[in-house]
Amino acid sequence: MQNLFVKSQELVSLKSKNLYIDIVNLQSKFFYCSIVFLLLSTFCLNAQQGFSLLKGKKKDRINFELVNNLVVIPVEVNGTKLSFLLDTGVNATIIFSLSENDSLEVKDTTPIKLRGLGEGDAIDGLKSIGNKVRIGDAIDFNHTLYFIFDESLNFSPRMGIPIHGILGYDFFKKFVVQTNYVSKTLKFYDPDFYSPKKCRKCETFNLVFNKNKAFIKVEANIENEKEDLLLLVDTGSSDALWLFNEYNILTEEPKNYFDDFLGLGLSGNIYGKRSRIDKVKLGSFNFKEITVAFPDSVSLQNARKFKKRDGSLGGNFFKRFTTIIDFTNKKLTLKKNSNFSDPFYYNMSGLTLEHNGLDYKLEKKQERVSNGYSSTTNDNNSSSINTISSIQRFQFKLVPKYIVAEVRKDSPAFISGIEKGDEVVLINGKQAHQWKLFEINQLFSSKAGKRITMEILDKNGTKKRVRFVLKKVF
């Protein structure tokens, strides 16, 4: 065991041990080993294990960012402020993607190997115990962290904001958690003091647990056949629905699917197929023409440990509700919000963009300058005259740079000539850096028939203007 002070981009030498922990980044999860620590603290009434609220607190509320249907919360780790995805589907707290300016104290470390979704093999990491983790007024003084130093594992470029890690079961097991996707607020309650409010428009569902993961039963109408599905409650997936069995949904004549990049996993890229299914029903909530993704078999090899699992229910589904997740009593409560009737769209451009560092832009600013002077007339009356002139000032500003990470074959963007590695300069007449990445993704998923004009800088440094129209594949 050792203590380290880790700074991003340092080379960390790890000797591999025969210790493997199965995790799934946004879909497959950590095996969690619980270690009991007794703490005496001025913040706690009694000795505590895991997260607890400050003395006298029964609940807390924090704001979050909603990016690509994912909840991103502020988390303080050993005094360092970071940003984490809040993911119901992971068993342990994972840290990765520290920027070159971030530094973080790491305590009591042991080398490990980690496996997750994706095409690659297990990767090196560190297990660290005895860390202080704080979320709002909730603190854990003996938190176990898993550190990954693979530079290729970086969710921040695809999200457009810094993402330093993922937090899941360790948080949800201690609180009743309410997520308001419209106001972007997270409330969490001490279960011993939580009393659910009467809500005529709410529906509560039972959760089924397997190895600390919550599952829910959903009814689907597939090709006029009723299917009962057991789905992972996965707030760390940006899609609405993932299925592991194709259920004869996919057809060639007419073709009702396309191959696509589905996401980034701990073991590499995740690819699969996208399509739609007729209807999904959960209680009295009915959804038609819901988008569905089918991950390929290579990506799924670490996700099928629970044989009864049929897939995942993700952020594009849950963002249509205010959700109350109660792991203690194995309950999920849903209430419709203003997103409920939004159609389910996928990215119709075929483009996956990512943030690729910063660039200097010369910005022109117009400033008005007032100059005053006095003049004397013949009758000795004095008057003041002001002149106003306009001058231009220039300044350099650091702005985000976006490049094309993936282009789906035969998509509108592909046909227009956009290639992987191209830099995006303009989108619909607006400088690319003036867009947030999630806003671009929303634009590409907005509606069929929308016209997109882009200015691209190719890998040879040549600028070109391209146009395409968002088009439904099926």
C-alpha positions in Angstrom: 0.0 0.0 0.0 1.2 3.5 -0.7 0.2 7.1 -0.7 0.6 9.1 -4.0 0.2 12.6 -5.1 -1.2 12.3 -8.6 -0.9 15.0 -11.3 -2.5 14.4 -14.6 -0.3 13.4 -17.5 2.3 11.8 -15.1 3.4 8.3 -16.0 2.3 6.0 -13.3 4.1 2.7 -13.2 1.8 -0.2 -12.2 2.7 -3.8 -11.7 -0.2 -6.0 -12.8 -1.7 -8.3 -10.2 -4.1 -11.1 -10.7 -6.9 -8.9 -9.4 -9.6 -8.1 -11.9 -12.7 -6.0 -11.3 -15.5 -6.0 -13.9 -16.9 -2.6 -14.5 -19.1 -1.1 -17.2 -18.5 2.6 -17.9 -21.9 3.8 -18.7 -23.5 0.4 -18.9 -21.5 -2.4 -17.2 -20.4 -1.9 -13.6 -17.9 -2.5 -10.8 -17.8 -5.4 -8.5 -17.9 -3.8 -5.1 -16.1 -5.0 -2.0 -17.4 -3.3 1.2 -15.0 -2.5 3.9 -16.3 -1.4 7.3 -14.8 1.7 8.8 -15.8 3.2 12.1 -15.6 7.0 12.1 -15.9 9.5 15.0 -16.5 12.9 13.6 -17.9 16.2 14.7 -20.1 16.1 11.6 -21.8 12.8 12.6 -24.0 11.8 15.5 -22.6 8.3 15.5 -20.0 6.2 13.8 -20.9 6.0 10.1 -20.1 4.0 7.1 -20.3 5.6 3.7 -22.0 9.0 2.9 -23.9 10.8 5.6 -25.3 14.3 5.9 -23.8 16.9 8.2 -25.1 16.9 11.8 -28.6 18.2 12.0 -29.2 17.9 8.2 -32.0 15.7 6.9 -31.8 16.6 3.3 -29.8 18.7 0.8 -30.1 20.2 -2.6 -27.6 20.9 -5.4 -27.7 22.1 -9.0 -26.4 19.9 -11.8 -25.7 20.2 -15.5 -27.7 18.2 -18.0 -25.5 17.2 -20.9 -26.6 14.7 -23.6 -29.3 13.5 -21.2 -26.7 12.8 -18.5 -26.6 14.3 -15.0 -23.2 15.9 -14.1 -22.7 17.0 -10.5 -20.0 18.8 -8.5 -18.0 16.4 -6.3 -15.1 17.3 -4.0 -12.4 14.6 -3.6 -9.7 15.1 -0.9 -10.3 18.9 -1.2 -10.2 19.0 -5.0 -13.3 20.1 -6.9 -14.3 17.8 -9.7 -17.3 17.0 -12.0 -18.8 13.5 -12.0 -21.5 11.7 -13.9 -24.2 10.4 -11.6 -24.9 6.9 -12.8 -27.3 4.4 -11.1 -25.6 1.6 -13.0 -22.1 1.6 -11.5 -21.1 0.0 -8.2 -18.0 2.0 -7.4 -16.6 5.5 -7.8 -14.3 5.8 -10.8 -11.9 8.7 -11.5 -10.3 9.3 -14.9 -9.6 12.2 -17.3 -7.9 14.6 -15.0 -6.7 17.6 -17.0 -3.1 18.5 -17.0 -3.7 21.3 -14.5 -5.6 19.0 -12.0 -3.8 17.5 -9.0 -5.2 15.1 -6.5 -4.0 13.4 -3.4 -4.5 9.6 -3.5 -4.3 7.5 -0.4 -3.5 3.8 0.3 -3.2 2.5 -3.3 -3.1 -1.0 -4.8 -2.6 -1.8 -8.5 -5.6 -3.5 -10.2 -6.9 -4.5 -13.6 -10.3 -3.2 -14.9 -12.6 -4.4 -17.5 -15.6 -2.7 -19.1 -17.7 -2.3 -22.2 -15.8 -1.8 -25.5 -13.6 -3.7 -27.9 -10.3 -3.6 -25.9 -8.8 -5.6 -23.1 -8.5 -4.9 -19.4 -6.7 -1.7 -18.4 -4.4 -0.7 -15.5 -5.7 1.2 -12.6 -5.3 1.9 -8.9 -7.7 1.1 -6.0 -7.5 3.7 -3.3 -9.1 3.6 0.2 -9.5 6.2 2.9 -10.5 9.2 0.8 -12.7 12.1 1.7 -15.5 12.6 -0.8 -18.1 15.4 -0.5 -21.3 16.1 -2.4 -23.1 19.2 -1.1 -23.6 18.5 2.6 -23.0 14.8 2.2 -19.6 13.5 3.2 -17.9 10.1 3.2 -14.6 10.1 5.1 -13.5 6.6 4.0 -14.4 6.4 0.4 -12.9 3.8 -2.0 -11.9 5.2 -5.4 -10.7 3.5 -8.6 -8.3 5.5 -10.7 -7.7 4.9 -14.4 -4.7 6.5 -16.1 -5.4 5.4 -19.7 -5.3 8.8 -21.6 -7.5 7.3 -24.3 -10.3 7.0 -21.8 -11.6 10.5 -21.7 -15.3 11.4 -21.8 -14.7 15.1 -21.6 -14.2 15.7 -25.3 -17.4 13.9 -26.3 -19.4 15.8 -23.5 -17.9 19.2 -24.1 -17.3 19.8 -20.4 -14.8 18.3 -17.9 -15.9 14.9 -16.7 -13.5 13.5 -14.1 -15.3 10.4 -13.0 -18.5 8.4 -12.3 -20.4 8.0 -9.1 -23.2 5.5 -8.5 -24.2 2.9 -5.9 -22.1 4.4 -3.1 -24.3 7.5 -3.2 -27.7 6.0 -4.0 -27.5 3.3 -1.3 -27.4 6.1 1.4 -30.1 8.5 0.2 -33.5 8.9 -1.4 -32.6 10.8 -4.5 -34.9 13.1 -6.5 -33.8 14.4 -9.9 -35.7 17.2 -11.5 -34.5 17.2 -15.1 -36.3 20.5 -15.9 -35.0 22.7 -13.1 -31.7 20.7 -13.1 -31.8 20.3 -9.3 -30.9 17.2 -7.3 -32.4 16.7 -3.9 -31.3 13.9 -1.6 -32.8 12.8 1.7 -31.8 10.8 4.7 -34.1 7.7 4.3 -34.8 7.7 8.1 -36.5 11.1 7.8 -38.0 10.9 4.3 -41.7 10.8 3.9 -43.0 10.8 0.3 -45.5 13.6 -0.5 -48.9 12.7 -1.8 -48.8 13.0 -5.6 -51.8 12.0 -7.7 -49.8 12.2 -10.9 -47.0 10.1 -9.7 -46.5 6.4 -10.2 -44.3 4.2 -8.1 -42.6 1.0 -9.3 -40.8 -1.9 -7.7 -37.1 -2.4 -8.4 -35.4 -5.7 -8.7 -31.8 -5.9 -7.5 -28.8 -8.0 -8.6 -25.4 -7.3 -7.3 -26.3 -3.8 -6.2 -27.8 -2.9 -9.6 -31.4 -1.8 -9.9 -33.7 -3.3 -12.6 -37.2 -2.5 -13.6 -39.8 -4.5 -15.6 -41.1 -2.8 -18.7 -43.6 -3.9 -21.3 -42.8 -3.5 -25.0 -44.8 -4.0 -28.1 -42.5 -5.4 -30.7 -43.8 -6.4 -34.1 -47.3 -6.8 -32.7 -45.9 -9.1 -30.0 -45.9 -8.3 -26.3 -42.5 -8.6 -24.6 -41.8 -8.3 -20.9 -38.3 -6.8 -20.5 -36.1 -6.6 -17.4 -34.0 -3.4 -17.9 -31.2 -1.9 -15.9 -32.0 1.5 -14.5 -29.1 3.3 -16.1 -29.0 7.1 -15.7 -25.4 6.9 -17.1 -26.6 6.0 -20.6 -27.6 8.9 -22.8 -29.8 6.7 -25.0 -33.5 5.9 -24.2 -33.3 2.1 -24.6 -30.6 -0.5 -25.2 -31.6 -4.1 -26.0 -29.4 -7.2 -26.1 -31.7 -9.3 -28.2 -32.9 -8.1 -31.6 -36.3 -9.8 -31.2 -36.5 -10.0 -35.1 -36.9 -6.2 -35.1 -34.2 -5.5 -37.7 -35.2 -6.0 -41.3 -33.4 -5.6 -44.6 -36.5 -5.0 -46.8 -37.3 -2.4 -45.9 -34.2 -1.6 -44.0 -35.1 -0.2 -40.6 -31.8 0.2 -38.9 -28.3 1.7 -39.4 -24.9 0.9 -38.0 -23.5 3.5 -35.6 -21.0 4.5 -33.0 -22.9 4.1 -29.7 -20.4 5.5 -27.2 -17.1 5.2 -25.4 -16.6 2.4 -22.9 -13.8 1.7 -20.4 -12.5 -1.0 -22.7 -12.8 1.0 -26.0 -15.4 2.2 -28.4 -18.9 0.7 -28.5 -20.6 0.1 -31.8 -23.9 -1.4 -32.7 -27.2 -0.8 -34.6 -29.9 1.8 -34.1 -33.6 1.4 -34.8 -37.1 2.0 -33.3 -39.7 -0.1 -31.7 -43.4 0.4 -31.8 -44.3 1.0 -28.2 -43.0 0.8 -24.7 -45.3 0.9 -21.6 -44.3 1.4 -18.0 -47.4 1.6 -15.8 -49.8 4.1 -17.4 -46.9 5.8 -19.3 -46.9 4.9 -23.0 -44.3 5.8 -25.5 -44.5 5.3 -29.3 -41.7 5.0 -31.8 -39.0 4.9 -29.1 -35.4 4.8 -30.3 -33.5 1.7 -29.5 -29.8 0.7 -29.7 -28.4 -2.8 -30.1 -24.8 -3.0 -28.9 -22.7 -5.5 -30.8 -21.7 -8.8 -29.2 -18.0 -7.8 -28.7 -19.1 -4.8 -26.6 -21.6 -6.9 -24.6 -19.3 -9.6 -23.4 -18.9 -7.9 -20.0 -22.5 -6.8 -19.7 -24.3 -10.1 -19.7 -23.3 -11.4 -16.3 -26.9 -11.2 -15.2 -28.6 -13.6 -17.6 -32.2 -12.3 -17.0 -31.2 -8.8 -18.1 -32.7 -7.7 -21.4 -31.0 -4.3 -21.7 -31.0 -0.8 -20.2 -33.3 2.1 -19.7 -31.4 5.4 -20.0 -31.3 9.1 -19.7 -33.3 9.9 -22.8 -36.2 8.1 -21.1 -35.8 9.4 -17.6 -35.3 13.0 -18.6 -39.1 13.0 -19.3 -39.9 12.7 -15.6 -39.0 13.9 -12.2 -37.6 10.8 -10.7 -37.3 9.6 -7.1 -35.0 6.7 -6.7 -35.1 4.9 -3.3 -32.6 2.0 -3.2 -33.4 1.4 0.5 -37.0 0.5 -0.2 -36.4 -0.7 -3.8 -38.8 1.8 -5.3 -38.7 4.2 -8.3 -41.3 7.0 -8.5 -41.9 8.9 -11.7 -43.9 12.1 -12.5 -44.3 13.5 -16.0 -42.5 16.8 -16.8 -42.6 19.2 -19.7 -40.2 16.9 -21.7 -42.7 14.0 -21.6 -44.2 14.4 -25.1 -40.9 15.2 -26.9 -40.3 12.8 -29.8 -37.5 10.4 -29.6 -34.8 11.5 -32.1 -31.4 10.1 -32.9 -28.5 12.1 -34.4 -29.7 12.4 -38.0 -26.5 14.1 -39.3 -24.3 11.1 -38.9 -21.6 13.2 -37.2 -20.0 12.7 -33.8 -18.0 15.8 -32.8 -15.6 16.1 -29.9 -13.8 18.9 -28.1 -10.2 18.9 -29.2 -8.4 21.4 -26.9 -8.4 25.2 -27.2 -7.5 27.6 -30.0 -6.7 31.3 -30.1 -9.3 33.5 -31.8 -8.7 37.1 -32.6 -11.8 39.0 -31.7 -12.7 42.5 -32.8 -14.4 44.8 -30.3 -16.0 48.1 -31.2 -15.6 50.8 -28.5 -16.9 54.3 -28.3 -14.6 57.0 -26.9 -15.9 60.5 -25.8 -13.5 63.5 -26.0 -14.6 66.9 -24.5 -13.0 70.4 -24.9 -14.1 74.0 -24.0 -14.4 76.9 -26.5 -15.1 80.6 -25.7 -17.5 82.7 -27.9 -17.3 86.4 -28.7 -19.7 87.4 -25.8 -17.4 85.6 -23.4 -19.9 82.8 -22.9 -18.1 79.4 -22.5 -19.5 76.2 -23.7 -18.3 72.5 -23.6 -18.3 70.5 -26.8 -18.2 66.6 -26.7 -17.1 64.5 -29.7 -17.7 60.8 -29.8 -15.6 58.5 -31.9 -15.6 54.8 -32.5 -12.4 52.8 -32.4 -11.7 49.1 -32.9 -9.7 47.0 -30.4 -8.5 43.4 -30.9 -7.9 40.7 -28.4 -6.9 37.1 -28.4 -9.3 34.7 -26.7 -9.0 31.0 -25.9 -12.0 29.1 -27.3 -12.9 25.4 -27.7 -12.1 23.6 -30.9 -14.3 20.9 -32.3 -13.2 18.1 -34.6 -15.1 15.3 -36.3 -14.6 12.1 -34.3 -16.9 9.8 -36.2 -18.9 10.0 -39.5 -21.6 7.4 -40.1 -21.3 5.8 -43.5 -24.0 7.0 -46.0 -25.3 9.6 -43.6 -26.1 13.2 -44.8 -22.7 14.4 -43.4 -20.8 11.6 -45.1 -22.4 12.3 -48.4 -21.6 16.0 -48.1 -17.9 15.1 -47.9 -17.1 15.6 -44.2 -14.4 13.3 -43.0 -13.1 12.1 -39.7 -10.5 14.5 -38.4 -12.0 17.6 -40.0 -12.2 20.7 -37.8 -15.6 22.5 -37.6 -15.3 26.3 -38.1 -18.9 27.4 -38.6 -22.4 25.9 -38.1 -25.4 27.6 -39.6 -23.5 30.9 -39.8 -22.4 30.8 -36.2 -18.8 30.3 -35.1 -18.3 26.8 -33.8 -16.8 27.9 -30.5 -20.0 29.9 -29.8 -21.9 26.6 -29.6 -21.8 24.3 -26.6 -21.2 20.8 -27.7 -24.5 19.5 -26.3 -26.3 22.3 -28.2 -24.7 21.0 -31.5 -25.8 17.5 -30.6 -29.4 18.8 -30.0 -29.3 20.5 -33.4 -28.3 17.3 -35.1 -31.2 15.5 -33.4 -33.8 18.2 -33.8 -36.1 17.3 -36.7 -36.0 15.8 -40.1 -35.7 18.2 -43.0 -33.7 20.8 -41.1 -30.9 22.3 -43.2 -27.4 22.4 -41.9 -24.6 24.5 -43.4 -21.0 24.0 -42.1 -17.6 25.4 -42.8 -15.0 22.8 -42.4 -11.2 22.9 -42.2 -9.9 19.6 -43.6 -6.7 17.8 -42.6 -4.8 19.6 -45.3 -5.7 23.0 -43.9 -8.2 23.7 -46.8 -11.5 25.4 -45.9 -14.7 24.1 -47.5 -18.4 24.8 -47.1 -20.8 21.9 -47.0 -24.6 21.6 -46.8 -26.8 18.8 -45.9 -30.3 18.1 -44.6 -31.2 16.1 -41.6 -32.9 12.9 -42.8 -34.6 10.0 -41.0 -33.2 6.7 -42.0 -36.4 4.9 -41.2 
